[in-house]
């Protein structure tokens, strides 16, 4: 098994399904869990050179699974068992989820305190030990980070009857970022003497990750809903997405069609919101256009950053 799941799934749920017909794990077949480790769009790390964690139901299951994966993966790491392998994946994604929530929360109060958090992070990451840089954004997306930590939270609550508070707080913070970004967009328009209602808002990048076409759990969806609720004339440009079903954004009457001419779309907009730092979006950005940058990559007098 490779699908991310809660600790105990392989042995407590999947093994009985296999054995109901008379097969015996460890005797006539081998069963192991090896969590998927993929980073879409990563040109450095792929299947072959990303270490693979493997935990079997029995020590022999582990050995057999290690031998299998070692035939095409450079480094295979044996875990004590299936539950340890399952938990390892949840630790990896929960670690990211919580640290992203930390910098998202810091972005909110840093803005109110007049502190440039992007500069703070650049300074902090010069420390050569004990620190890893995470960056704020409009919310978390993809099929892993917003979802997987909930498996762990559910397991703790269901079996131990107390909450995993870190995960629950991180979920609250990250899920609240689209609404916060919508308020910041509204504030910027107000500063320019404009209301959100009737203003043309251009979203740049609606996928969940840079330079890929995957839209799963993208924070662009809840942000778009907030802006449509406020009456914005919503448009988007994304080199990887041409049409979005507006029903996802709370408006079932029409489709949202991507703007093909980035520069003209920016000129026509009252405000441009950089949600995803696709190379094309950054290269095509115009000076002098009101921009709210949620990724901290643009510079200029007309640019406000998260």
C-alpha positions, 0 to 999 in steps of 0.5 A, spaced: 500 500 500 502 507 498 496 511 499 496 516 505 492 513 511 491 513 518 496 509 522 493 502 523 490 501 516 494 496 513 494 491 518 487 492 521 483 494 515 487 491 509 490 485 512 483 482 514 480 483 507 486 479 504 485 474 509 478 473 509 478 468 503 484 464 506 490 467 504 495 468 510 499 474 510 507 472 511 505 465 509 503 465 502 503 473 500 507 479 503 504 485 505 507 492 506 506 499 507 510 504 503 508 512 503 508 515 496 513 521 496 512 525 490 513 533 489 509 535 482 514 539 478 520 538 482 526 537 476 531 534 481 527 529 485 523 523 482 521 516 484 529 513 483 532 518 487 527 520 493 528 515 499 523 510 500 520 508 507 517 501 507 514 497 513 511 490 513 506 486 517 512 481 518 519 482 518 519 478 512 514 482 509 519 488 510 525 485 507 521 482 501 518 489 500 525 493 501 528 488 495 522 490 491 523 497 491 531 497 491 530 494 484 528 501 481 530 506 487 536 508 490 535 508 497 530 504 501 529 505 508 526 499 512 521 502 518 519 497 524 512 496 521 506 498 517 504 503 523 511 506 523 511 507 515 504 510 515 505 515 521 512 517 518 508 520 512 503 523 516 509 526 520 512 529 514 505 533 511 503 535 518 510 538 519 509 542 513 502 544 515 503 546 522 509 550 519 506 554 514 500 555 519 505 559 523 508 563 518 501 565 515 499 567 522 505 571 523 504 574 516 497 577 519 500 580 525 506 582 522 502 587 517 499 590 522 505 591 526 508 594 520 514 589 519 516 586 513 515 578 514 519 576 507 525 580 510 524 577 516 524 570 513 530 572 509 534 574 515 532 568 519 534 563 514 541 565 514 542 561 520 546 555 518 543 550 523 536 549 527 532 553 522 528 551 515 524 557 511 517 556 510 513 562 507 506 565 507 501 564 502 493 565 500 492 558 503 494 551 502 492 546 497 494 539 493 491 533 495 496 532 501 497 538 506 490 540 507 487 533 508 493 528 511 494 531 517 486 530 519 487 523 519 492 523 524 487 528 528 482 523 527 486 517 530 488 521 536 481 523 537 477 516 536 482 512 539 485 516 545 479 521 546 483 528 546 484 533 540 491 534 536 491 541 538 496 543 533 493 540 527 486 543 529 489 550 530 493 549 523 487 547 519 483 553 522 489 558 520 490 556 513 483 555 512 482 562 514 487 565 509 483 566 503 478 570 507 484 574 510 487 575 503 480 577 500 480 583 506 487 585 504 484 586 497 478 590 499 483 594 503 487 596 497 481 597 493 479 602 498 485 605 499 485 607 491 478 609 492 474 603 489 469 598 492 470 591 491 463 591 488 464 592 480 471 592 480 475 588 476 479 583 480 484 579 476 487 572 479 494 570 477 495 563 477 489 558 480 493 552 481 495 549 488 503 549 486 508 553 481 508 551 474 504 545 474 496 544 472 494 541 478 488 545 481 486 540 487 484 544 493 487 550 490 486 556 495 484 560 489 477 557 489 475 559 496 478 566 495 474 567 488 468 565 492 469 571 497 470 576 491 464 574 487 460 574 494 462 581 494 460 583 487 467 583 484 468 582 476 472 576 477 477 574 472 483 570 471 490 568 468 493 561 468 498 558 463 496 551 465 488 553 466 484 555 460 477 555 463 474 554 471 467 552 472 464 558 476 459 553 480 466 552 484 466 559 485 459 560 488 456 562 481 453 557 477 450 561 471 457 562 468 464 559 466 470 563 468 474 563 462 482 565 463 484 571 460 489 569 454 493 576 454 496 577 460 498 584 459 492 586 457 488 583 462 493 586 467 491 593 464 484 592 464 484 590 472 483 594 478 487 590 482 491 584 480 492 578 485 498 574 484 496 567 487 501 562 484 508 564 482 508 561 475 514 563 471 510 566 466 506 570 471 512 573 474 515 575 467 509 578 464 507 582 470 507 590 469 509 596 473 504 601 475 499 596 476 495 595 483 498 588 485 497 584 491 502 579 491 501 573 496 507 570 494 512 575 496 516 575 489 514 582 486 517 589 487 515 596 486 511 602 488 504 599 486 505 592 489 503 590 496 505 583 499 502 579 504 
